[in-house]
Amino acid sequence: MEDFYKYLQARQDYSFMDLVVVNAGHTHIEADASYPPAHHPSHLHFNFSLGRVIDEYQLVYITSGKGILETRAGGRFVIEAGDGFFLFPGEWHRFRPDAE
């Protein structure tokens, strides 16, 4: 499957809504590749050793391969094809593909 993604700007007049989708897509990440890819918005980039905190929810689904997810609240997990997880606003986290 070819990579695709769309980033949207939530309009201010959507502030009455409880949930607004601002990103959808699919990206293939090679083993041990830099994550996130350079073409993603700068506010989503991070250094794995430092992790990151974002101000939005993210739903991530792993379609193939495996990697590592770590959150302040939940600890460290091995993630693999078929796994999905939520990231919450204000929660420190980091994840990346496995080296192999």
N, C-alpha and C positions, 0 to 999 in steps of 0.2 A: 504494500500500500504506500502510495506517495505521501510525503509530509504535507500537511495543510494546517493552517491555524488562522484565526481571526481575532484581533484585539479590538474591542469596542470602547468608546468613551461613554460612560453613563451620563446622561443628560441631567442637569440639575432638577428639572421638573419631574424626574423619577424618584425624588427623595421620599415620597410618600410610600413607596413600595418597600416591602421587607426583603426582597431578593431581586437583584438585577444581574444577569449574565454579562460578563465583560470579556470572556475569553472562551473559545472552544477550538479544539483541534486535535491533531495526531502528529507526533514527531517520533521518528525512529532514532534512538540513541545507541551508538555502538558501545561495546564493552570498553570500559576505562576511558570513555570520551569525556571531554569537559562538559559539565552540565551547570546551568542550562545553556543551550546553544547561543551563539553570539547574536543571532537575529531576534531574540526575545527582548522585550522592553527592559530598559536599564534598571528599573526598580525591582525587577525579579532576579537580577544577577546576584550571585554571592560566591564567596570563597568557602569551600566545604569545611575547612578547618575552623572558620568562624561561624558558619551557619547564617541564618537570617530570620528576620521577623517581618511579616507583611501585614497589610491592613485589610485583607480580604480572605474569604473562604476559598479553598481550592479542593477540588475532587480529582484525584489522580487514579488512573486505572492502568495496571501494568499488563501489556498484551503479550510480551515475550521477554525472555532473559530474566535477570535477577539483579538485585542491588541491595542497598542499605538505606533504611529510614531511621532517623533519630529525632525524637522530640523531647522537650524538657519534661512534659507531663508523663509521657509514656515510656521513655527509654529508647533502647535500640532494638530494631527489628530487621530480619532478613525479609526482603520483599521479592516476590517472583511472579511469573506469569499467572494471571487470574486473580491477583490481589488488587484491592482498591483501598484507598485511604483518604480521609479528610484532613486538610490543614486548616487551622482556625486562626482568625485575626489575632495578632498580638502574641502568638505562641512561637517561641524559638524552635526552629527545626532545621534539618538538613537531610538531603537524600542525594544519591548518585547511583549510577550503574556499577555493577561489579567489575572488577579488573579483568575477568575472564569471560 
